[in-house]
């Protein structure tokens, strides 16, 4: 199972979907989809972890090309020019505040169409490697996936169990939920 910071189960805005679909189609036409599937999550992480970028991207005294070039320069030198063009387009259209959502939307679409499931797991304790692999195999089979891209979060307040989210579906198998269900059942008696 691969670990990632992507947000698989987010409802994306119409703007993000439109831009992400355009990038996906262009990348497919130009044969750079696989490369972008690697670069887009990297760029997303850089933007998420560098709050100073938001002010730089919003700086109207700089041209859109210069702001986009700064982002593009953070990527490997052999990155497809399509990405630089796309970043410039987003910034020229004053959508820099939507850029992160656009990149996440692209990532979700590309992974879905490639048969890679984006799954979020929240547990009370870190999963062991054996449990992680067993769970991963079960999820691949259950959802007929070629691969998984998993985000793991530890939440000690859960005490026991896990919460799994895939394609907007949430499975809550935590101790708190089970206890609440039991309490509700007992109150009905």
N, C-alpha and C positions, 0 to 999 in steps of 0.2 A: 504494500500500500504506500502510495506517495503521500507526503505531507505537504500541505499548501495553506496559504492564507486566503484562498478565494472564497467568495460568497456565493455559494451555489443556489441557495434557496431564497434569494432576494427577488422582490417584485421590482422590475426595472421601469423607469419612466419611458414614455413614448420617445423622447429625445434620445435617451441612451440606446434604446432598441434600434432606432433609425440609423444612428451613427455606427453602432456595432455591426448591424447587418451590412451596411455599406462597406465597412472595413473587411468584413468576412468575405463578401462577394469579390472585392478587388484582390484580396490576398489569394483567393481560390483561382481567379483568372490569371494572376501573375505567378502562380506556383510558389508562393511564399507563406502559405498557411501554416505549415509545420514549424517554420522559423518563428512566425508570429505567436504561435501557441506557446513557445518558450519565452519569447521576449516580453509579451504583454504582462504576464504575471510578475516578471522582474520589474518592469516599469511601474506597475501598480504598487509593489512593495516599496520602491524608492519614493514614490509620491506619498504613500501613507506614512512612511517613517521620517519624512523630511518636511516638517511644517513650513519651513522657510520657502519652499517651492511655491506654495500657494500665493504668497505676496509677490514673488518674482513673476509668476504667470499672469497675475492680475495687473502688473505694471504697464499701464497704457503708454508710457513714454518710450517703451521699447517696441520694435516691430514684432508682429506675430511670428515672422520667420526667425528672428533672433531668439524669442522665447521658446519656440519649438526646437530650434537648433540646440539650445542648452539642454533640453530634455533628451534629445536624440543623441547628444554627445555622451550621455551617461551610459549608453548601451554599447555593445561591442561594435568595433569599426566595420564589420561586414554585415551590419543590420540592413535590411532592405530599405531603399529610398522611399518606398511606399509609406513606411511608418513616419518618416520625417514629413512627407507631404500631408499625411493624415493629421498629424499633430498640429501642423500649421493651419490646416483647414478648421480644425476645432477651435483653435485660438482666434483665428480671424473672425469666426462667427460668434465670438464672445461666449463660448461654451466651456472655457477652462474650468469653471466650477463644476461642470458635469463630467469632466475628463475621467476621473476615477470610476464613476459609475459606468461610463461608456466602456472603459477597459474591462471592468468586471463583467459587464454584459457580454462583451465579445468573448471573453474567456469561458463563460458559462455556455454560450451558443456553440463555440468551437468544440468544447469538451463533450457536450451532449451529442452533437452530430458525429463525433469520433467514437462514440460508445463508451466514453469515460464518465463514470458517475461522480458527481461532486457531493460528498457526504460530510455532514457535521456530526460529531459525536461529543457529547458532554458526559463525563463520568466523575465520580467522587475521587477516584484515584487513577494514577497513570495505568494504562493498559500494559500488560506484559507483552513481549514480542509474540509469544505463542497465541495468546488471546487475540491480539491484533490481526495476526495472519488468519486465524480461524474465522474471525468475524468478517474479515475482508473477503475470504473465499465464499462464505455464506451469502454475503451481499452481492458479489459478482454473479453467483448462480441465480439468486432470487430475482435480480433485476436484469439478467442477461446482459451484463456489461463486459466490455473488453478490458477495462481497467478502472481503478478507483483513484480519486484525488480526495484525500480525507483531511479535514481540519479537526484536531482533537483539542478539547478544552477540559481543564480540570476545575471542578466546582465542589469543594469539600462540603458545602451545605447540602449536597444531595445525599450524603451518608452512604448510600449504596445504590446500585443500579446504573442505568444510563438513559440518556435522551439521544435519539438518533433522528436526524432530519435528512430527507432525500426528496427532491422534486416537490417541495412544499408540503410533503407529508411528514408528520411528526409522530414518532413512537416514543412514548414516555413510559419507561419501565423502571422508574425510580422507587425507592422505598417510600418516599413521601406520598407519591401518587397512589401506590398500592394501599397505604394506610388510610388515606383520605377516602378511597373507594370502599374499603372495609367499614370505615366509620359511617359512611353514607348508607351502606347496606344494612348495618346494624340499627340505624335510626329508622329505617323503613319497617322494621319488625315490630 
